[in-house]
């Protein structure tokens, strides 16, 4: 074979290999770097803030939850418009926006169920269809199983597309209305409370209190004669009811009203904030309604004390500065001027420099807090964790040492003769 023919054969072979590689590459599943460049929902990118509705649909085409964005934020349609957890909604949208495709999976509908991406019209479907509104056109994607055992990622399939994919990250979606609710109701530290009064459904009252804000423990009021508190700490748990208070679920108050006989509780803070609670048990669950108000008399008395303390602390600081100058014995002889300069170097708090404005600011802050709490509370009944309701439904007997058991005479009378 001539060198010229050999070169031609080699060139043809190379071209054949290149063509075969190109065909195989075109038909191969997209994985690795090429797939990572593709986002799951490219239409969502840079348009998260345009989304104004999220509809979650499960098996049997049943709507699980409808989240809507309005002027006051996100809410849950099925919960009478109760606020949704903004952080949770935003986190979910960001995950969808940033999710990337990592590997092609099946396009055979008979195999969708194994990945959890089968059509949710099927009564046995295990995935969730997520539909986003507010974009140029609605987007729908079926989010299937998390691939935990296979190295991570979530199986997904855009509705209407035959191709399913493995997407990076955990995109699993909460499937109940309660999962999307704003759970935080209040976080009022027990150290802020002056007294807690619990009135049980029969009208009996238990009150615990502190004499001063710095007191470590609550005291039990009106302990019956001959009885004593179980310990110096026993009443402290009552003051923790509003600290880290979260709901398990929420219902419109008109649909879940309290019974005639219920617990009536009041939590009064040193600074004048008052939170009232009505609690009851129903079908093995604990419920409560709340409201907040400002006791202006208590608030002003508290501010009087705070301003007096601020004035006393300021005067003490000024005197300490003057004493320091005095001890250094000014060599100029202008001791009064030096004292005045030292006093001016002490920062004057607003409670001293402008007591009226300080009072106004404090009252305004308290009123703002009351309004914020009532915005959360008004119109709703909350299902509470059992441990929280336990602290809201104590009785006097729960605070006291048990009564001593009555001793019985173990000696039996001797039998009479002949008996």
Helices and strands as residue ranges (DSSP letters): H 3-27, H 32-36, G 42-44, G 48-50, E 53-58, G 59-61, E 62-70, E 73-76, G 77-79, E 82-83, H 86-98, E 101-104, G 109-111, H 112-115, E 128-133, E 139-146, G 148-150, E 154-158, E 165-167, G 178-180, E 184-186, G 190-192, E 193-199, E 205-209, E 219-220, G 236-240, E 245-252, E 263-269, E 273-282, E 285-294, H 296-328, H 335-344, H 350-353, H 355-377, E 380-384, H 386-392, H 396-399
